[in-house]
C-alpha cells in the first residue's frame, strides 16, 4: 500500500497521538498489571496458550502504538495495519461476552454487549486519524474519473 503525501488536521494528529499512547499503555498492561484481565478475552478456540496470546498481543500493541506515534510518513499504511489488528482481536470481545468472562470492570453481560460497538468506532478513529480512509476514498474517486473509451 503506497502512501501519498497527505496533510492531517490538528484534530487528526492529536487523535493519532492519543491512539498511539493508548495502544502503548494497553500493550504494557497486557504484559503487567492487567495480564489476567486480558486472559478473559482469549477465545477457547485459539490454538495457543492463552498466556502466550496475551503476551504476543501486548507486544504487537506496543509496536502498533509506537508506529502510530513515530512512523508518520507511513501513517496511512500503519492505519490500515492497526485497523486490521482491531478486526482480528474483535472475536476476543465476543468470546468474553459469550463465555461470561467479566474483566476490566465489565461485570455484566449488558456491559459486555455495550462494549462491542466501540470496536468499530475505534477502527473508524484509527482510519480517520491516519488519513487512511481519505486516501482510500480518493483512490476510488480517481478510478471512477478515468475516462473509459469505447470502440464505436
ZADO-1210 file (C-alpha; in nm, 4 decimals, padded with zeros to 6 digits):
<atoms>
<atom x="00.0000" y="00.0000" z="00.0000" code="UNK" pos="1"/>
<atom x="00.1668" y="00.3183" z="-00.1196" code="UNK" pos="2"/>
<atom x="00.1390" y="00.6260" z="00.0977" code="UNK" pos="3"/>
<atom x="00.0599" y="00.9557" z="-00.0595" code="UNK" pos="4"/>
<atom x="00.1733" y="01.2844" z="00.0815" code="UNK" pos="5"/>
<atom x="-00.1428" y="01.3954" z="00.2572" code="UNK" pos="6"/>
<atom x="-00.1828" y="01.6546" z="00.5242" code="UNK" pos="7"/>
<atom x="-00.3501" y="01.5972" z="00.8579" code="UNK" pos="8"/>
<atom x="-00.5641" y="01.8335" z="01.0553" code="UNK" pos="9"/>
<atom x="-00.4664" y="01.9154" z="01.4115" code="UNK" pos="10"/>
<atom x="-00.7591" y="01.7038" z="01.5326" code="UNK" pos="11"/>
<atom x="-00.6369" y="01.4050" z="01.3308" code="UNK" pos="12"/>
<atom x="-00.2816" y="01.4438" z="01.4582" code="UNK" pos="13"/>
<atom x="-00.3924" y="01.4754" z="01.8204" code="UNK" pos="14"/>
<atom x="-00.6235" y="01.1738" z="01.7840" code="UNK" pos="15"/>
<atom x="-00.3459" y="00.9666" z="01.6233" code="UNK" pos="16"/>
<atom x="-00.1070" y="01.0589" z="01.9059" code="UNK" pos="17"/>
<atom x="-00.3673" y="00.9732" z="02.1714" code="UNK" pos="18"/>
<atom x="-00.4358" y="00.6412" z="01.9991" code="UNK" pos="19"/>
<atom x="-00.0625" y="00.5675" z="01.9897" code="UNK" pos="20"/>
<atom x="-00.0343" y="00.6379" z="02.3626" code="UNK" pos="21"/>
<atom x="-00.3456" y="00.4267" z="02.4272" code="UNK" pos="22"/>
<atom x="-00.2007" y="00.1300" z="02.2352" code="UNK" pos="23"/>
<atom x="00.1329" y="00.1524" z="02.4159" code="UNK" pos="24"/>
<atom x="-00.0499" y="00.1692" z="02.7506" code="UNK" pos="25"/>
<atom x="-00.2765" y="-00.1252" z="02.6589" code="UNK" pos="26"/>
<atom x="00.0202" y="-00.3303" z="02.5383" code="UNK" pos="27"/>
<atom x="00.2098" y="-00.2576" z="02.8574" code="UNK" pos="28"/>
<atom x="-00.0994" y="-00.3523" z="03.0573" code="UNK" pos="29"/>
<atom x="-00.1093" y="-00.6862" z="02.8704" code="UNK" pos="30"/>
<atom x="00.2398" y="-00.7590" z="02.9962" code="UNK" pos="31"/>
<atom x="00.1998" y="-00.6342" z="03.3519" code="UNK" pos="32"/>
<atom x="-00.0857" y="-00.5302" z="03.5777" code="UNK" pos="33"/>
<atom x="-00.3857" y="-00.6335" z="03.3604" code="UNK" pos="34"/>
<atom x="-00.2498" y="-00.9603" z="03.2256" code="UNK" pos="35"/>
<atom x="-00.5148" y="-01.1722" z="03.3997" code="UNK" pos="36"/>
<atom x="-00.7946" y="-00.9433" z="03.2777" code="UNK" pos="37"/>
<atom x="-00.6747" y="-00.9801" z="02.9181" code="UNK" pos="38"/>
<atom x="-00.6795" y="-01.3585" z="02.9596" code="UNK" pos="39"/>
<atom x="-01.0588" y="-01.3287" z="02.9805" code="UNK" pos="40"/>
<atom x="-01.0646" y="-01.2166" z="02.6178" code="UNK" pos="41"/>
<atom x="-00.8743" y="-01.5087" z="02.4684" code="UNK" pos="42"/>
<atom x="-01.1261" y="-01.7324" z="02.2906" code="UNK" pos="43"/>
<atom x="-01.1168" y="-02.1030" z="02.3776" code="UNK" pos="44"/>
<atom x="-01.0694" y="-02.1937" z="02.0109" code="UNK" pos="45"/>
<atom x="-00.7365" y="-02.0094" z="01.9699" code="UNK" pos="46"/>
<atom x="-00.4755" y="-02.2850" z="01.9184" code="UNK" pos="47"/>
<atom x="-00.2176" y="-02.1284" z="02.1516" code="UNK" pos="48"/>
<atom x="-00.1672" y="-02.0977" z="02.5231" code="UNK" pos="49"/>
<atom x="-00.3762" y="-01.8006" z="02.6455" code="UNK" pos="50"/>
<atom x="-00.0761" y="-01.6545" z="02.8314" code="UNK" pos="51"/>
<atom x="00.1222" y="-01.6526" z="02.5079" code="UNK" pos="52"/>
<atom x="-00.1651" y="-01.4874" z="02.3196" code="UNK" pos="53"/>
<atom x="-00.1806" y="-01.2097" z="02.5808" code="UNK" pos="54"/>
<atom x="00.1975" y="-01.1673" z="02.5724" code="UNK" pos="55"/>
<atom x="00.2183" y="-01.1533" z="02.1917" code="UNK" pos="56"/>
<atom x="-00.0816" y="-00.9252" z="02.1527" code="UNK" pos="57"/>
<atom x="00.0679" y="-00.6927" z="02.4133" code="UNK" pos="58"/>
<atom x="00.3946" y="-00.6736" z="02.2208" code="UNK" pos="59"/>
<atom x="00.2046" y="-00.6108" z="01.8971" code="UNK" pos="60"/>
<atom x="00.0023" y="-00.3328" z="02.0612" code="UNK" pos="61"/>
<atom x="00.3193" y="-00.1615" z="02.1836" code="UNK" pos="62"/>
<atom x="00.4675" y="-00.1817" z="01.8328" code="UNK" pos="63"/>
<atom x="00.1447" y="-00.0503" z="01.6771" code="UNK" pos="64"/>
<atom x="00.1269" y="00.2345" z="01.9269" code="UNK" pos="65"/>
<atom x="00.4865" y="00.3333" z="01.8595" code="UNK" pos="66"/>
<atom x="00.4163" y="00.3113" z="01.4859" code="UNK" pos="67"/>
<atom x="00.1202" y="00.5475" z="01.5216" code="UNK" pos="68"/>
<atom x="00.3448" y="00.7916" z="01.7037" code="UNK" pos="69"/>
<atom x="00.6658" y="00.7727" z="01.5040" code="UNK" pos="70"/>
<atom x="00.6049" y="00.6328" z="01.1546" code="UNK" pos="71"/>
<atom x="00.4331" y="00.9469" z="01.0343" code="UNK" pos="72"/>
<atom x="00.5493" y="00.9075" z="00.6722" code="UNK" pos="73"/>
<atom x="00.3819" y="00.5647" z="00.6684" code="UNK" pos="74"/>
<atom x="00.0769" y="00.6665" z="00.8697" code="UNK" pos="75"/>
<atom x="-00.1829" y="00.5538" z="00.6135" code="UNK" pos="76"/>
<atom x="-00.0282" y="00.2071" z="00.5933" code="UNK" pos="77"/>
<atom x="00.0028" y="00.1975" z="00.9716" code="UNK" pos="78"/>
<atom x="-00.3635" y="00.2987" z="00.9931" code="UNK" pos="79"/>
<atom x="-00.4728" y="00.0001" z="00.7842" code="UNK" pos="80"/>
<atom x="-00.2496" y="-00.2377" z="00.9819" code="UNK" pos="81"/>
<atom x="-00.3888" y="-00.1119" z="01.3152" code="UNK" pos="82"/>
<atom x="-00.7452" y="-00.1369" z="01.1794" code="UNK" pos="83"/>
<atom x="-00.6828" y="-00.4965" z="01.0686" code="UNK" pos="84"/>
<atom x="-00.5408" y="-00.5781" z="01.4115" code="UNK" pos="85"/>
<atom x="-00.8543" y="-00.4368" z="01.5748" code="UNK" pos="86"/>
<atom x="-01.0700" y="-00.6505" z="01.3458" code="UNK" pos="87"/>
<atom x="-00.8567" y="-00.9561" z="01.4285" code="UNK" pos="88"/>
<atom x="-00.8934" y="-00.9152" z="01.8053" code="UNK" pos="89"/>
<atom x="-01.2668" y="-00.8389" z="01.7963" code="UNK" pos="90"/>
<atom x="-01.3572" y="-01.2093" z="01.8356" code="UNK" pos="91"/>
<atom x="-01.1923" y="-01.1841" z="02.1776" code="UNK" pos="92"/>
<atom x="-01.4520" y="-00.9260" z="02.2802" code="UNK" pos="93"/>
<atom x="-01.7273" y="-01.1541" z="02.1553" code="UNK" pos="94"/>
<atom x="-01.5727" y="-01.4555" z="02.3333" code="UNK" pos="95"/>
<atom x="-01.5636" y="-01.2587" z="02.6564" code="UNK" pos="96"/>
<atom x="-01.9389" y="-01.1971" z="02.6239" code="UNK" pos="97"/>
<atom x="-02.0321" y="-01.5499" z="02.5109" code="UNK" pos="98"/>
<atom x="-01.8260" y="-01.7108" z="02.7869" code="UNK" pos="99"/>
<atom x="-01.9456" y="-01.4611" z="03.0526" code="UNK" pos="100"/>
<atom x="-01.5892" y="-01.3698" z="03.1485" code="UNK" pos="101"/>
<atom x="-01.6064" y="-01.0464" z="03.3377" code="UNK" pos="102"/>
<atom x="-01.2977" y="-00.8248" z="03.3444" code="UNK" pos="103"/>
<atom x="-01.1988" y="-00.4582" z="03.3149" code="UNK" pos="104"/>
<atom x="-01.4899" y="-00.3598" z="03.5383" code="UNK" pos="105"/>
<atom x="-01.7325" y="-00.5056" z="03.2859" code="UNK" pos="106"/>
<atom x="-01.9226" y="-00.7199" z="03.5342" code="UNK" pos="107"/>
<atom x="-02.2428" y="-00.7932" z="03.3461" code="UNK" pos="108"/>
<atom x="-02.3465" y="-00.9225" z="03.0071" code="UNK" pos="109"/>
<atom x="-02.5136" y="-00.5887" z="02.9391" code="UNK" pos="110"/>
<atom x="-02.1850" y="-00.4040" z="02.9835" code="UNK" pos="111"/>
<atom x="-02.0075" y="-00.6566" z="02.7608" code="UNK" pos="112"/>
<atom x="-02.2777" y="-00.6047" z="02.4954" code="UNK" pos="113"/>
<atom x="-02.2458" y="-00.2273" z="02.5224" code="UNK" pos="114"/>
<atom x="-01.8705" y="-00.2542" z="02.4731" code="UNK" pos="115"/>
<atom x="-01.8967" y="-00.4259" z="02.1339" code="UNK" pos="116"/>
<atom x="-01.9950" y="-00.1163" z="01.9283" code="UNK" pos="117"/>
<atom x="-01.6870" y="00.0684" z="02.0495" code="UNK" pos="118"/>
<atom x="-01.4556" y="-00.1519" z="01.8404" code="UNK" pos="119"/>
<atom x="-01.5920" y="-00.0199" z="01.5069" code="UNK" pos="120"/>
<atom x="-01.5692" y="00.3329" z="01.6494" code="UNK" pos="121"/>
<atom x="-01.2048" y="00.2701" z="01.7417" code="UNK" pos="122"/>
<atom x="-01.1384" y="00.1334" z="01.3915" code="UNK" pos="123"/>
<atom x="-01.3001" y="00.4408" z="01.2359" code="UNK" pos="124"/>
<atom x="-01.0904" y="00.6713" z="01.4564" code="UNK" pos="125"/>
<atom x="-00.7714" y="00.4945" z="01.3521" code="UNK" pos="126"/>
<atom x="-00.8578" y="00.5139" z="00.9811" code="UNK" pos="127"/>
<atom x="-00.9623" y="00.8786" z="01.0080" code="UNK" pos="128"/>
<atom x="-00.6703" y="00.9970" z="01.2222" code="UNK" pos="129"/>
<atom x="-00.4097" y="00.8358" z="00.9961" code="UNK" pos="130"/>
<atom x="-00.5738" y="00.9597" z="00.6763" code="UNK" pos="131"/>
<atom x="-00.6061" y="00.6002" z="00.5557" code="UNK" pos="132"/>
<atom x="-00.9779" y="00.6289" z="00.4904" code="UNK" pos="133"/>
<atom x="-00.9390" y="00.9522" z="00.2925" code="UNK" pos="134"/>
<atom x="-00.6592" y="00.8083" z="00.0765" code="UNK" pos="135"/>
<atom x="-00.8700" y="00.5016" z="00.0007" code="UNK" pos="136"/>
<atom x="-01.1750" y="00.7159" z="-00.0853" code="UNK" pos="137"/>
<atom x="-00.9642" y="00.9401" z="-00.3108" code="UNK" pos="138"/>
<atom x="-00.8295" y="00.6362" z="-00.4959" code="UNK" pos="139"/>
<atom x="-01.1818" y="00.5119" z="-00.5562" code="UNK" pos="140"/>
<atom x="-01.2854" y="00.8575" z="-00.6795" code="UNK" pos="141"/>
<atom x="-00.9843" y="00.8741" z="-00.9086" code="UNK" pos="142"/>
<atom x="-01.0606" y="00.5304" z="-01.0539" code="UNK" pos="143"/>
<atom x="-01.4160" y="00.6382" z="-01.1272" code="UNK" pos="144"/>
<atom x="-01.2961" y="00.9558" z="-01.3027" code="UNK" pos="145"/>
<atom x="-01.0748" y="00.7774" z="-01.5541" code="UNK" pos="146"/>
<atom x="-01.2484" y="00.8054" z="-01.8909" code="UNK" pos="147"/>
<atom x="-01.3498" y="00.4797" z="-02.0492" code="UNK" pos="148"/>
<atom x="-01.3154" y="00.4757" z="-02.4245" code="UNK" pos="149"/>
<atom x="-01.5439" y="00.2537" z="-02.6203" code="UNK" pos="150"/>
<atom x="-01.4927" y="00.1352" z="-02.9724" code="UNK" pos="151"/>
<atom x="-01.7675" y="00.2561" z="-03.1977" code="UNK" pos="152"/>
</atoms>
